[in-house]
Amino acid sequence: MEQTITLLIYIHAFFGGLGLITGIGSIIVKKGGKLHKTLGKLFSIGMLTSSLISIPISWMPNHENILLFLIGIFTIYLVLSGQQALTFKTKTNANWVDRTISGVMLLLSIIMIVYGIYALVNNNFNGIILLVFGGFGLLFSVKDFIFYKKAKKPKTSWLILHLGKMNGALIASITAFFVAGMGFKNLVAWILPSVLGTIYILYWKQKVKPKKIRKTT
């Protein structure tokens, strides 16, 4: 059993490393180019595979890790919804795939919040982690449904959504690398990737945001 778990951990680490390297590469190269698209696909494959493997690992005996489990769930949601955002380049209405991804995240977020409150009441401080992740998940999924309901979407809304979700997945992978991979469990390791990533996301949102045309009289 332990040998199987060890093998899964190595596979998880390999694909996580692939996702991390290609994810960083995709933000360096020219956006929309062939290399960017190739790196983006490899990033998605790497992060989805690594995250899917991390979920059962995080529940196995002597390897229980609520952080690994939650980051896995969030990464899967962010990558899938980030890829789906590209489909809004040619469509205006959300389909069942979009709604299912956001709906599952919404449901899981509510479960996290409820269980987080229960854990804190019983003096289990993992409840704080559950509440934080649950709160963010609830915010993101609710924003998804608000976006889906908008009859008229801005021209670059699909790109802004894609950038936000995929960079969010990269932030999660970098945080996991520092906290779970390198063992840096201090506040800086938790916060710095999110701060730098958020600044980068806001920069690109402003860059691709449609500019208002001034009216001349």
N, C-alpha and C positions, 0 to 999 in steps of 0.2 A: 504493500500500500504506500509506504513512504517513498519507495523508488518511483512509483507512478506520479506522486505529488511533486517530487523533485524534477521529474521530466517535464511536467506541466509548467512548473515555475520557470524552467529554462526556456521553454517555448514562449511563455508569457513575456519573459524579459527580452527575448530576441525580437518579437514583433513590436513590443513597446519601444525598444531602441530604434527599430526601423521607422516607427511612427514619429518618434521624437526628432530624428535626423532629417527625415523628409519634410516634416512639418516646419522646422526651422528653415530648411532650404526653400520651401514654397513661399515664405514671407520675404526672402531675400531676392529671389529672381523676379523678373518682370511679370506683373499680374496679367492673366489672360493668355499668356504665351504657351507654346507647346510644352516647354519644360515645367512651367507652373502647373499645368493640368496633369502631367505625368506624376510629378511629385505629390500633387493633391490626391491622386488616386492611390498611390503607395501609402500616403499618410492615412487615408481612410481604411485601407486594408489592414495596415499595421495596428491602428488604434482599435478597430472593431474586433480583430482577432485577439489581441492582447486583453481587451476588456472582457470579452466573452469568456476567456479562459480564467480571468481573475475572479469571476463571480463564484464558481464552484470551489476554487482554491481557498477563498476567504471564509468558507464554511467547513473546511476539512479539519479533522482533529489535530490539535497543536499548531494550527495555522490560521486560527480564527482572527480575522482582521476586518473590523467594521469600516475602517477608512478605505481599504482596498476595495471592498464591496461597493461602497457609495461612489467612489471615483469611477469605478467600472460602469455603474448604472448611468451616471451623468455623462461619461464620455460617449457611450453608445447613443444616448439621446442627442447629444450635441452634434456628433458626426452625421447621424441619420438625418436630423432636421436641417443641418447645414448643407447636405447634399440635395435634399428635397427643395431647399430654397432656390436652387438653380432652375428648377422647373417653372418657377414663377416668372422667368424671363419670357416665356411664351404662353403663359396662362394667367388668368386673373382669379379664379376660384380654387379653393383648396379641395383636394380629393380625399378619398377614404384613407389613403396612406398617410397624408399629412395629419389628418385628424386622429388617426390611430396612434401615431408617434407621440403627439402632444397629449392625447387623452391618457395613454399609459403613464406618461411622466406626471401628469396631473394627479392620477390615482396614487401612484407611488409616493408622491410628495405629501399627500394628505396622510398616508400610512406612516411615513417618516415622522411627520409632525406629531401625530397621535402617540406613536410609540416613544418619541423623544420626550414628550410630556410625562408619559407613564414612567420612563426610565429615570427622569429627574426626581419625580415624586418618591421613587424608591432608592434615591441616593446613588444612582448610576450616572456618572458624569459623561458617559457616551451619549447621553440624551442631548447634550449641547451640540455635538457634531451632527446628530440626526436633525435637530431643529434648524441648524444653519443650512444644511443641504436641502432639507425639506422646504425651507423658506425660499431659497433660490429656485428650486425646482418648480414650486408653485408660481412664483413670479414669472419665470420664463414661459411656462406652459399657458398661463393665463394671457400673457402678452401674445403668444402664438394665436390663440383663438380670437383675440381682438383684431390682430392683423388679418386673419382669415375672413372676418366679417366685413372688413372695409371694402365697399363696392368699388371705389376708385383708389388704386394704389399708386404711389409715386413711381416714376419711370425706373429709378434705380433701387427700389425697395428690395428686390430680389437679391441684389448685390450686397446691400447693407446687411440683410438678414444672413446671407451666406458668410460674409466676413466675420460677423459677430459670433455665429455659432462655431465655425471652424477654428477661429482664434481662441474661443472659449475652450474647445477641446484640447488645443495645444497648451493652454494655460494649465488645464487639469493634468495633462501628461507631464509637464515640467514640474508641477507641484508634487506629483506622485514620485517622480524621479528623485527629487531632493528629500522628501519626507520618508517615503517607503524604501526607495532604492539606496540612497546615501545615508539614511538614518539621521538627517538633520531635522529634528523635531522641535526646533525653536520657532518663535513667532516670525522671525525674518523669513525662514524657509516657507512658511505658510502664506505670508502676506506679499512678499516681494514679487513673485511671478504674477499674482493677480493685479497688483498696482501697475507694473510695467505693461502687462497685457492689456489692461483697461485703457491706459494712455494710448497704446498702439491702435486699439479698436476705435477709440474716439477720433484719433487722427484720420484714419481711413474713412470713417463715417462722414466727417466733414469734407474730405477730399472728393468723395463720390456723390455727395448730396447735391441734388439739382440746385443751381444758382438762380436766385430770383432776378428776373429781368426788370430793370428800373423803367418806370413809365416816364416818358418825356412829355412836357406840355409845350 
